[in-house]
């Protein structure tokens, strides 16, 4: 069954004094596009996380965010005493004479280079990476579940529009043979009217030849057959297990092409009315398949 391209998935975990939160969102995109946003100290795993996304998702614009908080006492930043001492020495060097000069140490901690975050050890980094990969996999699974639920609703809507198209194709097939007979009768009556009172003769063979030319030019049986075939292919793709968004887009475009050809060839008001309904349904199909993975 088809999947939607829009969805959301997240996963959380508190472990080893760290709070992890992975958020994954996806929206429509003709191709696969991933944006991975992680803290600077974990920038090296961006490509790895993108590969995890590509392994399970084939289409859509993905945004993955990693939020990481240190809940332990180690979260306190180290104070660079050498840098602070240097700042103090420079401030004392410009101390005005005979003044009550004080230095606010708390303010000094805000200066560049005074407070520095503690770096992860290699062992800590590897443990964090393992947790992040696990949570990313969980977020992907939840995103896929949501996209599957929305995909079922999309499939129902697409099938409804396809049903409308089939109904009007069937009505055209029923009506099309009578178009030639109507044309023959109307042509014969018109010719008789125009030639009445004149010596010009119009034989039955001439009439049949004109009707045959019209029948050949207005025959839409091939287009109707192809449109029926496209509808069957569309249904198979919707019900299949493989991502089929691009295929559905192509089939919908071909369906519209056949409908346009039928409308231009038929030359009949009743068929034109059915073609309008078919094109309306196909346009809605084309809009909806833009959401399909």
N, C-alpha and C positions, 0 to 999 in steps of 0.2 A: 504494500500500500504506500502511496506517496506520502512524503513528509513536507511540512511547511518549512520555509527558510527563517521564520521568526521564532524566537524562543529565548528562554532564560534558564540558567542552571547555576547553582552555587553549592559550595561545600565548606564546612568549618571544622576546626579542630584545635584544641588546646593541648599542647604536649611539650614537655621539657622546658617549661617556663616561657613558651611562645604561643601566641594566638595567631592562627592561620585562617585566612578567609579568601577563598577563590571565587570570583564572580565571572560568569561567562554569558555574554549576550550575542544574539545574532539577528541580523536584519537582511532584507533582500539585496542581492547583488548578482549580476549575470555570471560572475565567476567566483572563485574562492579568494577571499581576502582576509588576512588575520592581522590584528593589532594586539600585541602582547605587552602589557605594562606591569613591570615588576620593580621592586626597590633596586637602587643602583648596585648594591652588593650582590644581587642575583641576576644581573644583566646577562651573564654568560649562559643562562639556561633558556633565554628567549627562543632561540632556534629550536631547541629540544621540545619546548612546550608547543610551538607551532606545528612540529611534526606530529605530536599527539593529536592536535586538532585535525590535521589533514588525514590522519589514519581513520577517523570516524565520520568526518564531515566533508562533503564534496562541493558544496555550493553555498554562497552567502557571505556576508561581511561579519566576521567574528571579532569581538572585543573581549579579551581576557585580562582581568585585573587581579593582582595578588596584593592583599593587605597583610602585613606582618608586624605584630607588636611584641616587644620583649616585656614579659610580665615579671621577670626576676630582678633581683638587686643589681645584676650586671647591666641592667638597662641604663644605669647612671653613667654619664659620659666621664671619661678621664680628663683631669685638668692638666694642661701642659704648664707645669710650674715655671719652666724656663721662659716660655713666652710671656706669662704673666709678670715675672720678675723684670723682664726687659721693658714691658709697658710701664711698670712702676718707676723704673730708673729714668725713663724718658720724661715721665710726668714730673718727677722731682727736679729734673734738670731745668724745667721751665717754671718752677715754683716761684711765685712773686715774693719779694723780700718782705719780712715782717707781716705776714698774713697767716690767718688760721687756715692752713691748707690740709684738706682731708682727701683721702682716696677711697672711693666706693668699690670695694672688691667685687660686690655682686654685679656692678655695672661692667667691671673688667671682664667678667666671664662671658659677656656678650660679644667681645671683640674677636675678630677672626683669629683662629688658631689656638685660642685658649682652651675651649672645651672640644674634645674630639671623641666621636663615638668609638666604642670598643669594636675591634674587628673580630669576625668569626674565625675560630680555628678551622683547619681543614676538616677535622672530624665533625665539628658542629655544622659546617657548611654541607657536608655530605648527608648528614641526618636531615637537615632542613630540605635539601633537594629531594630526598626520598619521600618526605611528607608532601611536598608541593606537587610532585608527580602523581601521587595517590589521590590527592584532593582534586587535581585537574581532571583525572579520569572520572571521578564521581560527578564533577560538575558537567562533564560532557555527557555522561549517561542521563542525567536529569534534563539537560537541554534536549537530547534526542527524544526523550519521553514526551516532553512538551511539544516538540515539533511533530511527533507522531499523532498526538491528539488533534492538533490543528490541521494536520494532513488529512485526517478522516473527515473533518468538516469540509475541507477543500474538495475532497473526492466526491462527496455527496453533492456539492454545488455543481461541480463539473459534469457529473452524470446527469443532473437535472437539465442542464443546458444542452447536453448531447441528446437527451430524450426529445427535447423540443425540436432539435435539428432533424432527427430521424422521422418524427411525425410529419414535418413539412416536406421532407424528401419523399416520403410515401405518398403524400397528397399530390405532389408534382408528377410522380410516376403514374398515378391514376389519371391525372388530367391531361398529360402530354399527348397521348394518342388522339384525343378529340380535337387538339389544336389544328392538326392537319386537315381533318374533315371540315372544321369550321372555316378554315382558310379557303378550302376548295369551294365550299358552297358560297362564301362571300365573293370570291373571285368570279365564279360563274355568273352570279347575279349581277355583279358590276359590269362584266363584259357584255352581257345581254342588254343591259340598260344603255351602255355607251354605243352599241352597234345597232340598236333598234332604229329602223327607218333608213338604214344605209345598206349598200350592196356588199359591204365587206363581210367575209365569212370567217368564222373562228371555229376550227374543228375541235372535236373532243380530244384528239391527240395533242393539239396545242395546249389545251387546258391541263391535261395530265402532265405534260412536260413542265409547265410552270409550277404545278403543284409539287412535282418531284424535286425541282430545284429548291423550292421553299422547304420541303421536308428535309433535304440534305443539309441545308444551311441552318435550320432551326433544331436539328436533332440534338437532344441533350442526354441521351441515354448513356453515353460514355462518361460524361461528367457526373451523372447521378451515380453510376457504378463506382467511380473513383471516390466520390464523396462518402458513399456507404463503406468502402474499404478503409478510408481514413478514419471513420468513426469507430470501426472495429479495432484498428491499430491503436487508436487513442484509448479505448476501453482496456485493451491488453496492457498498455503502458501504465495506466492508472492503477491497475490491479497488481502489477508486478512488484517484485521486491527490490529492484535496482533503482537508484536515483534516475529520474526520467524528466526533469524539468526542461532541459534543452530540447529533448526529443518531442515533448508535448508542444513546445513553442513552434517547432518546425511543422508538426502535423497540423496545428491550428492554422498556421499560415497557408498551408496547402489546401485546407478545407475552405478558407476564405477565397482562395484563387478559383477553386471550382465553382463556388457560389456566384462569384462575379461573372464567370464565363456562362453559366446557366442563365443568369439575368440578361446578359447581352445577346445571347443566341435565341432565346425562346420567342421573344416578340409577342408575348401574350400577357394581358393584364392580370389574370388569375395567378399565373406562374410568377409574375413579378411581385405580387403580394406575398407569396410564400417565400420568395428569395429574400425579401426584406426581413421577414421573421427569422430566416436562417442566418442572415448576416448579423442580425442583432444578437442572436444566441452565440454565434462564433466570436463576436467582439467581446462579449462577457467572458467567454472561455479564454480568449487571449489575455484579458486583464488578470484572470485568476491564475493562469499558469506562470505569471511573473512571480508568484509567491511560492512556487513548487521547487523543492531542492532538485 
